[in-house]
């Protein structure tokens, strides 16, 4: 029997990750409206760290769900769509793993410790301001690329729904055909 829908856990995790990613980006963007050294700015950074680490934790659950639950058939996709779908999958999952790791490495190289709910995460690197500057540049560049990837992913879903009029978007919305 052909698989036509994603599993409920995959759908739930997909939309939860969207909310988390939007919140991660919002927290770091909103940080800029507060003056340096203020509690509000520090709170935005802490929220950014907490949400980023939540993404990092849940991405592994998503990968596990992807491995153990069936995914919809894509036999109606042409070769280019199958290739681009796989490439987008790899790019988005790389983003969800790399960004929190880069952020954690950045904070470590800056000589800080991430402390969330009195839990201190181990430093990944020794303090090194020059390395921190390089990691920060990479983190910000990959973060900017993340906006593009997420937007492209959403655009592809809308393209499938409104232009191709296929079931791609509905599979992730849990609507029946």
Secondary structure, 3 states (H helix, E strand, C coil): CCCCCCCHHHHHHHHHHHHHHHHHHHHHHHHCCCCCCCHHHHHHHHHHHHHHHHHHHHHHHHHHHHHHCCCCCCCCCCHHHHHHHHHHHHHHHHHHHHHHHHHHHHHHHCCCCCEECCEECCCCCCCCHHHHHHHHHHHHHHHHHHHHHHHHHHHHHHHHHHHHCCCHHHHHHCCCC
